[in-house]
Structures are given as structure tokens and as C-alpha cells.
Amino acid sequence: MSGVSYIQVLGKEILVVDYSGCKTDQMIQIFDQAKNELLVKGEKCRILTNLSNTYITPNFMRHAEREMLEVKHLIIKNAFIGMSQPKRMILRGFSLLMGKKDFVAFDSEKEALEYLLQDDVQ
């Protein structure tokens, strides 16, 4: 189910941002919900982002570029799943733009969680 939630894995809290199956307007709403969650909590966190069955549109990317600046310092790591090759290329460009090396795409949720649970916290 798409939306924003938290999970606990091996004693670490992970913010799950699930865009699966959403259209652009819904994705923007979910992005804003996740951003607000980060700001309210005010603590650094790990994020698992699911982009299965979505399209990364220019409108969504421009919104993410503008809004990410306010919270990028609160993100320890962001692991992405459900990404095709074109989405991965967009993510690489977005990572460079944001100056974040820790936005990484994975083929499975298991791999993404293993990455998020590694203790190389900045």
C-alpha cells in the first residue's frame, strides 16, 4: 500500500516511502508527507523508497529537487527499489544534483535493507 510509514528492523527505524502504483500528483503528496515526517521528527534517518509501477515525471522531479534541499541533511541513507534502468539513471543525476552519494538503487528489498542497516553512519 502506498504512503509513508515506519518499520523497525534489527533495532533500527526505517522510514518507508512507498510510491508504488501512484500517479504524479499522488507521488508529490507522498513526498511532502515524508518530508514533513522528517522535519517533525528532526532526527537523521534511513529511508526505503519503493518506486514500483510508477513514472518519474518532470513535475515530480522538479518538486523533489526543490523540496529535498530542506531535508537532505536528515537522511543517513536512502535505498530505492522498484527501479528500471531509466529510473536508475534519473536517480544518479538526482544524487549528483543533491550531493548525496548514499541514494542507491537495489534489485530487491532484502538488499536495500541490508544496505540501510550497515553501520557506516555519517
N, CA, C and O of each residue as an XYZ file, in Angstrom:
488
protein
N       0.841     -1.188      0.000
C       0.000      0.000      0.000
C       0.885      1.251      0.000
O       1.805      1.355      0.812
N       0.621      2.178     -0.884
C       1.453      3.368     -0.999
C       1.222      4.318      0.175
O       0.151      4.333      0.783
N       2.246      5.104      0.475
C       2.189      6.050      1.571
C       3.489      6.076      2.342
O       4.519      5.606      1.858
N       3.440      6.628      3.550
C       4.617      6.783      4.395
C       4.374      6.045      5.708
O       3.320      6.192      6.328
N       5.363      5.245      6.126
C       5.254      4.516      7.387
C       6.654      4.249      7.920
O       7.651      4.500      7.244
N       6.709      3.741      9.132
C       7.978      3.351      9.738
C       7.983      1.849      9.962
O       6.951      1.244     10.254
N       9.172      1.255      9.820
C       9.373     -0.134     10.205
C      10.599     -0.198     11.114
O      11.474      0.665     11.057
N      10.648     -1.216     11.937
C      11.804     -1.482     12.787
C      12.467     -2.755     12.273
O      11.808     -3.785     12.133
N      13.755     -2.690     11.995
C      14.499     -3.853     11.544
C      15.792     -3.908     12.346
O      16.606     -2.986     12.287
N      15.977     -4.982     13.086
C      17.163     -5.171     13.918
C      17.437     -3.945     14.793
O      18.580     -3.511     14.935
N      16.377     -3.402     15.369
C      16.515     -2.285     16.287
C      16.736     -0.929     15.639
O      16.970      0.058     16.336
N      16.667     -0.867     14.318
C      16.851      0.416     13.620
C      15.540      0.800     12.942
O      14.864     -0.025     12.327
N      15.212      2.070     13.078
C      13.984      2.577     12.476
C      14.249      3.006     11.040
O      15.236      3.681     10.747
N      13.351      2.602     10.157
C      13.457      2.938      8.737
C      12.147      3.573      8.294
O      11.068      3.024      8.516
N      12.257      4.733      7.665
C      11.094      5.394      7.084
C      10.858      4.786      5.707
O      11.744      4.811      4.853
N       9.669      4.242      5.495
C       9.316      3.638      4.212
C       8.455      4.622      3.438
O       7.390      5.035      3.897
N       8.931      4.989      2.259
C       8.200      5.890      1.372
C       7.805      5.059      0.155
O       8.634      4.757     -0.705
N       6.536      4.698      0.100
C       6.045      3.769     -0.915
C       5.194      4.508     -1.943
O       4.062      4.904     -1.666
N       5.761      4.685     -3.127
C       5.063      5.342     -4.226
C       4.413      4.328     -5.172
O       3.816      4.727     -6.172
N       4.514      3.055     -4.885
C       4.121      2.024     -5.844
C       2.719      2.250     -6.401
O       1.746      2.421     -5.666
N       2.659      2.242     -7.720
C       1.397      2.385     -8.432
C       0.805      3.782     -8.458
O      -0.315      3.959     -8.937
N       1.518      4.777     -7.959
C       0.970      6.136     -7.866
C       1.198      6.948     -9.134
O       2.152      6.721     -9.879
N       0.310      7.887     -9.354
C       0.460      8.886    -10.411
C       1.216     10.079     -9.830
O       1.449     10.142     -8.623
N       1.597     11.020    -10.685
C       2.438     12.151    -10.287
C       1.884     12.917     -9.094
O       2.617     13.172     -8.139
N       0.620     13.286     -9.126
C       0.045     14.075     -8.029
C       0.107     13.314     -6.708
O       0.401     13.896     -5.664
N      -0.170     12.020     -6.757
C      -0.095     11.197     -5.547
C       1.341     11.104     -5.056
O       1.589     11.136     -3.850
N       2.293     10.987     -5.982
C       3.702     10.903     -5.606
C       4.154     12.188     -4.917
O       4.906     12.138     -3.944
N       3.705     13.321     -5.409
C       4.056     14.601     -4.794
C       3.478     14.680     -3.383
O       4.147     15.158     -2.467
N       2.249     14.220     -3.201
C       1.638     14.206     -1.863
C       2.426     13.318     -0.908
O       2.667     13.694      0.239
N       2.824     12.150     -1.377
C       3.594     11.227     -0.541
C       4.962     11.820     -0.229
O       5.431     11.725      0.906
N       5.603     12.426     -1.216
C       6.893     13.077     -0.979
C       6.748     14.128      0.121
O       7.554     14.178      1.050
N       5.721     14.962      0.009
C       5.505     16.010      1.007
C       5.228     15.424      2.387
O       5.682     15.963      3.397
N       4.488     14.329      2.431
C       4.216     13.661      3.702
C       5.524     13.161      4.323
O       5.743     13.330      5.522
N       6.386     12.554      3.522
C       7.679     12.057      4.019
C       8.551     13.222      4.483
O       9.193     13.144      5.531
N       8.571     14.290      3.708
C       9.356     15.475      4.078
C       8.882     16.022      5.420
O       9.698     16.321      6.292
N       7.582     16.154      5.588
C       7.029     16.662      6.846
C       7.354     15.733      8.009
O       7.626     16.193      9.118
N       7.326     14.444      7.762
C       7.676     13.458      8.795
C       9.122     13.673      9.254
O       9.407     13.644     10.451
N      10.015     13.883      8.316
C      11.418     14.134      8.645
C      11.580     15.426      9.447
O      12.324     15.467     10.428
N      10.885     16.468      9.027
C      11.006     17.758      9.714
C      10.436     17.708     11.127
O      11.021     18.266     12.056
N       9.305     17.047     11.290
C       8.691     16.948     12.614
C       9.572     16.135     13.553
O       9.789     16.512     14.705
N      10.073     15.021     13.048
C      10.922     14.163     13.882
C      12.256     14.854     14.176
O      12.763     14.797     15.297
N      12.809     15.497     13.168
C      14.030     16.272     13.351
C      15.279     15.458     13.620
O      16.292     16.001     14.062
N      15.218     14.169     13.359
C      16.375     13.291     13.575
C      16.802     12.676     12.250
O      15.996     12.496     11.338
N      18.084     12.361     12.169
C      18.578     11.679     10.969
C      17.932     10.301     10.875
O      17.693      9.645     11.889
N      17.651      9.872      9.649
C      17.012      8.563      9.492
C      17.435      7.884      8.200
O      18.040      8.477      7.307
N      17.085      6.620      8.153
C      17.290      5.789      6.971
C      15.949      5.716      6.243
O      14.894      5.685      6.876
N      15.997      5.688      4.902
C      14.761      5.675      4.122
C      14.805      4.545      3.095
O      15.808      4.338      2.412
N      13.693      3.826      3.008
C      13.484      2.830      1.958
C      12.396      3.384      1.052
O      11.271      3.620      1.493
N      12.734      3.592     -0.218
C      11.806      4.175     -1.183
C      11.441      3.151     -2.240
O      12.315      2.570     -2.884
N      10.128      2.928     -2.418
C       9.634      1.982     -3.411
C       9.009      2.755     -4.565
O       8.039      3.490     -4.379
N       9.570      2.584     -5.758
C       9.069      3.264     -6.959
C       8.505      2.286     -7.985
O       8.517      2.572     -9.182
N       8.014      1.141     -7.532
C       7.440      0.140     -8.437
C       6.199      0.680     -9.136
O       5.366      1.350     -8.526
N       6.093      0.379    -10.409
C       4.907      0.734    -11.200
C       4.601      2.232    -11.157
O       3.448      2.634    -10.998
N       5.635      3.046    -11.298
C       5.468      4.496    -11.333
C       6.229      5.055    -12.529
O       7.053      4.374    -13.139
N       5.937      6.292    -12.842
C       6.699      7.035    -13.839
C       7.295      8.246    -13.141
O       6.602      8.959    -12.414
N       8.570      8.471    -13.364
C       9.238      9.637    -12.792
C       9.059     10.779    -13.788
O       9.781     10.868    -14.780
N       8.108     11.633    -13.518
C       7.777     12.713    -14.442
C       8.600     13.971    -14.138
O       9.114     14.121    -13.029
N       8.724     14.861    -15.103
C       9.425     16.122    -14.843
C       8.798     16.909    -13.678
O       9.521     17.511    -12.884
N       7.470     16.908    -13.573
C       6.813     17.632    -12.475
C       7.234     17.074    -11.119
O       7.511     17.833    -10.190
N       7.281     15.760    -11.009
C       7.689     15.147     -9.747
C       9.157     15.475     -9.454
O       9.499     15.812     -8.320
N      10.008     15.382    -10.447
C      11.434     15.647    -10.235
C      11.683     17.094     -9.834
O      12.475     17.345     -8.925
N      11.032     18.050    -10.482
C      11.221     19.461    -10.108
C      10.768     19.692     -8.665
O      11.413     20.425     -7.916
N       9.662     19.066     -8.286
C       9.171     19.192     -6.909
C      10.180     18.595     -5.937
O      10.512     19.214     -4.927
N      10.666     17.402     -6.236
C      11.635     16.733     -5.356
C      12.920     17.549     -5.245
O      13.486     17.660     -4.158
N      13.383     18.117     -6.349
C      14.604     18.932     -6.327
C      14.446     20.139     -5.402
O      15.342     20.450     -4.618
N      13.311     20.807     -5.498
C      13.070     21.993     -4.650
C      12.942     21.610     -3.176
O      13.568     22.226     -2.314
N      12.147     20.612     -2.898
C      11.789     20.271     -1.523
C      12.861     19.467     -0.784
O      12.937     19.527      0.443
N      13.675     18.730     -1.501
C      14.704     17.891     -0.872
C      15.759     18.731     -0.154
O      16.340     18.288      0.837
N      16.001     19.922     -0.647
C      17.036     20.769     -0.052
C      16.809     21.001      1.440
O      17.766     21.123      2.203
N      15.555     21.060      1.851
C      15.214     21.338      3.239
C      15.475     20.149      4.173
O      15.645     20.335      5.377
N      15.506     18.939      3.624
C      15.623     17.760      4.496
C      16.805     16.842      4.191
O      17.016     15.860      4.903
N      17.567     17.137      3.162
C      18.624     16.193      2.782
C      19.634     15.956      3.899
O      20.229     14.880      3.967
N      19.840     16.936      4.775
C      20.770     16.772      5.900
C      20.249     15.782      6.943
O      21.005     15.345      7.811
N      18.961     15.426      6.865
C      18.372     14.485      7.820
C      18.392     13.043      7.312
O      17.946     12.133      8.012
N      18.899     12.833      6.115
C      18.891     11.492      5.521
C      20.264     10.851      5.675
O      21.259     11.337      5.136
N      20.299      9.750      6.422
C      21.537      8.986      6.576
C      21.806      8.238      5.276
O      22.879      8.351      4.683
N      20.810      7.474      4.848
C      20.884      6.699      3.615
C      19.485      6.597      3.045
O      18.499      6.633      3.781
N      19.404      6.469      1.721
C      18.124      6.261      1.060
C      18.315      5.139      0.051
O      19.050      5.289     -0.925
N      17.648      4.016      0.292
C      17.717      2.864     -0.606
C      16.442      2.818     -1.440
O      15.340      2.974     -0.915
N      16.601      2.605     -2.735
C      15.479      2.603     -3.663
C      15.272      1.213     -4.241
O      16.231      0.515     -4.570
N      14.010      0.818     -4.361
C      13.658     -0.446     -5.016
C      12.581     -0.161     -6.063
O      11.951      0.897     -6.064
N      12.389     -1.141     -6.956
C      11.366     -0.998     -7.991
C      11.772     -0.048     -9.094
O      10.945      0.682     -9.639
N      13.067     -0.062     -9.422
C      13.559      0.913    -10.397
C      14.063      0.249    -11.675
O      14.890     -0.663    -11.646
N      13.541      0.732    -12.789
C      14.023      0.312    -14.103
C      15.342      1.037    -14.393
O      15.762      1.897    -13.619
N      15.982      0.694    -15.494
C      17.230      1.372    -15.877
C      17.041      2.873    -16.062
O      17.864      3.644    -15.570
N      15.987      3.323    -16.753
C      15.810      4.771    -16.872
C      15.642      5.454    -15.511
O      16.184      6.539    -15.297
N      14.902      4.836    -14.596
C      14.746      5.411    -13.256
C      16.087      5.474    -12.536
O      16.369      6.437    -11.824
N      16.913      4.446    -12.721
C      18.238      4.434    -12.086
C      19.116      5.567    -12.623
O      19.883      6.172    -11.874
N      19.000      5.846    -13.909
C      19.773      6.944    -14.495
C      19.300      8.281    -13.929
O      20.115      9.156    -13.633
N      17.992      8.439    -13.780
C      17.443      9.658    -13.176
C      17.935      9.795    -11.744
O      18.297     10.890    -11.315
N      17.950      8.687    -10.998
C      18.417      8.705     -9.608
C      19.882      9.133     -9.536
O      20.253      9.911     -8.657
N      20.714      8.638    -10.447
C      22.126      9.036    -10.449
C      22.271     10.545    -10.636
O      23.045     11.197     -9.936
N      21.520     11.087    -11.586
C      21.557     12.529    -11.813
C      21.046     13.307    -10.606
O      21.619     14.331    -10.234
N      19.984     12.828    -10.005
C      19.415     13.475     -8.820
C      20.402     13.428     -7.664
O      20.552     14.409     -6.936
N      21.076     12.296     -7.489
C      22.073     12.146     -6.423
C      23.203     13.151     -6.603
O      23.648     13.775     -5.639
N      23.659     13.301     -7.824
C      24.719     14.282     -8.099
C      24.244     15.698     -7.804
O      24.962     16.491     -7.194
N      23.041     16.004     -8.236
C      22.476     17.327     -8.016
C      22.355     17.631     -6.518
O      22.637     18.748     -6.083
N      21.938     16.639     -5.740
C      21.746     16.822     -4.301
C      23.053     16.694     -3.512
O      23.105     17.030     -2.328
N      24.109     16.206     -4.177
C      25.370     16.000     -3.477
C      25.300     14.849     -2.486
O      26.004     14.856     -1.476
N      24.462     13.864     -2.763
C      24.281     12.718     -1.875
C      24.769     11.462     -2.589
O      24.248     11.104     -3.646
N      25.759     10.799     -2.019
C      26.267      9.557     -2.596
C      25.500      8.351     -2.083
O      25.679      7.239     -2.579
N      24.651      8.568     -1.096
C      24.001      7.455     -0.421
C      22.548      7.262     -0.852
O      21.747      6.725     -0.087
N      22.202      7.685     -2.049
C      20.924      7.362     -2.670
C      21.228      6.233     -3.644
O      21.766      6.476     -4.724
N      20.891      5.004     -3.274
C      21.344      3.836     -4.022
C      20.158      2.948     -4.410
O      19.261      2.716     -3.600
N      20.159      2.455     -5.647
C      19.107      1.564     -6.143
C      19.510      0.108     -5.941
O      20.676     -0.257     -6.087
N      18.519     -0.716     -5.601
C      18.738     -2.146     -5.385
C      17.684     -2.952     -6.135
O      16.597     -2.458     -6.435
N      18.029     -4.204     -6.429
C      17.117     -5.089     -7.148
C      16.068     -5.704     -6.233
O      15.005     -6.114     -6.698
N      16.355     -5.773     -4.933
C      15.398     -6.396     -4.013
C      15.312     -5.618     -2.706
O      16.222     -4.870     -2.348
N      14.218     -5.805     -2.013
C      14.033     -5.170     -0.709
C      15.054     -5.703      0.292
O      15.545     -4.959      1.141
N      15.368     -6.979      0.190
C      16.356     -7.587      1.099
C      17.705     -6.881      0.971
O      18.314     -6.525      1.980
N      18.179     -6.677     -0.269
C      19.456     -5.983     -0.494
C      19.393     -4.543      0.030
O      20.345     -4.051      0.637
N      18.271     -3.884     -0.211
C      18.111     -2.498      0.228
C      18.171     -2.406      1.750
O      18.826     -1.515      2.293
N      17.498     -3.313      2.435
C      17.513     -3.310      3.898
C      18.908     -3.609      4.444
O      19.333     -2.995      5.422
N      19.621     -4.545      3.822
C      20.998     -4.847      4.260
C      21.864     -3.586      4.168
O      22.647     -3.300      5.073
N      21.720     -2.845      3.084
C      22.464     -1.592      2.908
C      22.089     -0.582      3.994
O      22.960      0.043      4.598
N      20.799     -0.429      4.232
C      20.338      0.548      5.216
C      20.792      0.210      6.632
O      20.967      1.108      7.456
N      20.984     -1.068      6.921
C      21.343     -1.491      8.262
C      22.837     -1.463      8.527
O      23.267     -1.621      9.670
N      23.630     -1.266      7.488
C      25.089     -1.156      7.684
C      25.378      0.046      8.558
O      24.693      1.066      8.468
N      26.387     -0.069      9.402
C      26.685      0.981     10.378
C      27.710      2.001      9.925
O      28.491      2.482     10.745
N      27.735      2.341      8.668
C      28.667      3.377      8.218
C      27.960      4.743      8.227
O      27.986      5.479      7.241
N      27.337      5.055      9.353
C      26.585      6.290      9.524
C      27.540      7.481      9.469
O      28.632      7.461     10.038
N      27.088      8.519      8.761
C      27.910      9.715      8.586
C      27.789     10.628      9.770
O      28.414     11.688      9.798
